[in-house]
Amino acid sequence: MNQHIGSSFDDLMVEEGLFHETQAHAIKKVLAWQIQQRMAERSLSKTKMASRMNTSRSALDRLLDESDPSVTLSTMSKAAEALGMHIEMNLVPNTHHDPAPA
């Protein structure tokens, strides 16, 4: 009998040890996409955007590269600020597994 019948995909990802990595990758991908969309709406080149962020073009390229996980919250915040925006983050109850023991 299949032990995963009736469980969620998230439960499977947790069981396989992939949930947190996959979730972080998805968040990065969404933020990179949103930043690219806002840049396009404002007709901002990468060079101009990097200048607004007071950073290098290569740092902006890393931010926009959805496969590069090495971007800091500080860099993301600079990008949002350069676009006249901010990033909101919240801690929410974890419904995927029991919390770590105290």
ABEGO torsion letter per residue (X at the ends): XBAABGBBAAAAAAAAGAAAAAAAAAAAAAAAAAAAAAAAAAGBBAAAAAAAAGBBAAAAAAAABAABAABBAAAAAAAAAAAGBBBBBBBBBBAABBBBBX
